[in-house]
Amino acid sequence: MRIIIFAAASLVLFVGPLAAGEPDTSRSYGNTPEELRPYHKFVQQPYKQFFLEPLTFTGPGRQQPEPQVDTVKIGVLAPLERSHESYIGQPMLQGIQLAIEEANAQGGYQGKPFALVVHNDTGLWGASANEIARFTYQDSAWAVIGTVDGANTHIAIRVALKTEIPIMNVADTDPTLVETRIPWIFRNIADDRQMAYTIAYYALKEKGYQQVAILRANNRYGRFGVGEFRAGAVRLGRPAPIEINYETNYAQVNPQFAAQIERLRKVQPDAVVLWADAEAGAELVKRIREAGLKMPILACDRVVNPRFLQVAGPAAEGVIATYPYNPEAESPALRRFAAEYQRRTGEEPGVYAAHAYDGTWMVIQAIRQAGLNHYRIRDALAEIRRYEGVTGLIEMDDAYSDRGPVTLATVRQGRFAFGLPEVKVRF
């Protein structure tokens, strides 16, 4: 008799033990440590693990001749207005524009300038599908950079599968994005899986907290963002005592977060994991401290934003956040980028501006190598397994998602200090 167990959360299929001569599939997807692997206590060796072989596109199209064009168009899909994620979309666009201007100063593509076609991601269900179709058939773009919202991006890449256009994602940290096995999607930013693992190891193993509550946005970002922390806490023997949601339109329905604070007060956890947007996260932190609750707060990367510090004020002191890269690293390329970005915008570049800049250059490099052909551009992007950008070393796995280690940052005297706390394990 064979026993089949499906672990849907991590998409791992276990079918009995390996027979003699079968390949060793013990390699880890997403840098998942052994003790966080589903069913690791019961099955030593999985029969099959997904995402450990490079995705390929086996269809036709590479033989198509290169067309004559005046400009080489690249699409941008980002929440730029009428969205609670505009604070992400605007810096993202500015990073992309900077990369395009630098590329054109170098001669563009064979003397032809790169040009951006920018569409707003409204956040309406299904709207991103229409935009991807427009990029492909109306705008004649050769690749698309975007977007942020997890649900919209999932829809966008399904249309890209049909229209066959490469997408470089620089801002959606949904762990499941690249697990769709769509060979047209690439992501150059660490996802919430890596950030959740890092927080779990720090909170539950290094600090030894027994009860860590979860407080998150009631949307896909919050739900999938904390998923690996929730599962990891269970596998480490310390499940979260409570998971509390808040509505993204909290200002209209619950501006004081009274229900959320009361639940935290009843549970009195050792620490709180917070997955929220910058401004909402700041309001929550402020209300938690005003209620006299002093437990440590471990947050997602979106709170590493000037707006969070401005709104939270002194309450932000001591908040620890995970972050996809170290913006204070000793890197000449990073310093040049930061100086030019600040000269143009008057602001320091954040994580999404920096990854958008790197992602754009990865697309430009692929176009210059492959020529004007969607299929060969896709292949060229798939060949980029290690890329040294302003965000550091980008290490693409077999699902074409960055697996470079993340970092932590702590609010000290009103600013984020990166690399603190110094942790034993980063994912």
C-alpha positions, 0 to 999 in steps of 0.5 A: 500500500502506498500512502499519499499526503498532499502538503498544499501550503508548500506544494510538496508531494510525499509518496512513500519512501524512495526506491533504490536508485531513485534520485535524491530530492532532499534539496530545499525549495525556498531555503526551507530548513528541515524542521520547518518542512511539512511532515518532516517528523514522519517522512524523511525523504519526499518522493517528489518536490516541486520547484527544484528544476528550472521552469522552461517554455517549450513552445514556438516563437523563438524563430520569429524575425526581429521587427523594425521599431523606433522605440523599444517599449517596456510596460509598467503596471503599478498602483500609482493613484487611487490605491492604498499601495500608491506609496509603493507604486510611486517609488517603484516607477521612479526607480524604473525611470532612472534605470531607463534614462541611464540605459538610454544615455548608454545608447538604448538598444542598438541606438534605439531608445527604451520607452516606458508604457505606464498603466495604473493598477487600480486594484479592481478585480480583473483589471490587471488582466486587461492591462497585460493584454493592452501591453501585449497587443496594443502597446507592443511592449517587450516585457512588463515590470510590476505589480504590487498587489498579490491578487492582481499579480496572480491574475496578470501572470495568468494572462501573460501565460496566454499572451506570452510576455515576460513579467519582472516582478519587483514588489509582490512578496506573496510566496505563492506567486512563482508557485504557479509554474508559469514560465513567464514570471520572474521576481527579483525581491525576497518573498514573505516566506524568507522574511517569515522564516527569519522572524520565526527563528529569531522570535521562537528559537533565539529569544525563546518566546512561547506565545507570539500573536499574529496581527495582520491586514485582512487581505491577501497580503496579510493572509499569505504574508504570515502563512509561513510564520503561522505554519513554522510556529506550529512545526516548532511547537509554539503555535500562535495563540491568536491571529487578529485581522484588521480591515484595510479601510480601518479609518472608516470602520475602526480607527481606534483598533479597539477590538484588536487591542482588546484581544491582545490585552486578553491574550498578553502574548510574549510578542506580536508579529505585525503584517501591515502597510506602513500607515496602518502598521504605525497606527496599530503600533501607536494604539498598542503602546497607548494601551500600555502593552509593552510586548516586542513587535516584529513587523514586515518590510512595508513598515520600513518607511518614513511614513511609519516613523512619522505616524507612529512617533515615539511608539515606533521605538524598538520595533523590529522589521524584516527587510529584503536587503541592506540599504546601508551596505558598502556598495559603490553602485548602491551609493551612486544609485541612492545619490542620484535617486535623492537628487531627482526625488528629494527622498531616499530610495526605499526597497521598492525603488531599489528593486525596481531599478535592479529589475529594470536593468535585468530586463534591459540586459535580457533585451540587449542579449536576446533582441526583440523577441518575447521568447528569447527575452524570456530565455535570457531572463531565465539564464540570469541566476546571479545578478549583482545589483544595487540591492546586493547579490540577487540569487534566482532559484529554479522558480525564478525568485530571489533567494538572497538572505534578508536582513532585520532593522530596528527603530533606534532614536527615530530611525531604522538601524539595519543589521540589528538585531544581529541574528544567528540565522537569516533566510 
